[in-house]
Amino acid sequence: MKKNIWLKDPEEHDYPAAQDYLELLLDPVTVKKFVAQLKKAVTIQKKSKDILRASKLPLLPQDNIHVQENLKKFKKQKKLSPILLVRYEATLIIADGYHRLCASYYLTEDLEVPCRLV
């Protein structure tokens, strides 16, 4: 496996995906504010196990089709987009990248995952 399996910055299509998801949870004005902040945020590194634990989401099974797709990309050494995270009212929301996060966990739970956190 390549040393760096992640892109430096999120791909452009990640932001509309994050917006679509966040709109299910929050009002449109708040969502637009968060998406604008995500676009400007600096990419940081956090361990996959810590992101998963803080989000309080379950680890998807390794045979989940989207997790499998991302594991195949890792094996092909195709770089993946950083995870987009929103901290809101003491909750960590994975706005985009849940399947990528779960796939990275199966590589090693201590893997440093690039993310944007607002």
PECOR-V552382 format. One record per run of one state. SS is the DSSP state (A for helix, B for strand, O for the rest). FROM is the first residue (numbers start at 1). TO is the last residue. If there is no record, write none. Layout:
BEGIN
ss from to
SS FROM TO
SS FROM TO
END
This chain:
BEGIN
ss from to
O 1 5
B 6 6
O 7 11
A 12 22
O 23 27
A 28 40
O 41 43
B 44 47
A 48 55
O 56 64
A 65 75
O 76 79
B 80 80
O 81 82
B 83 88
O 89 90
B 91 96
O 97 97
A 98 107
O 108 111
B 112 117
O 118 118
END
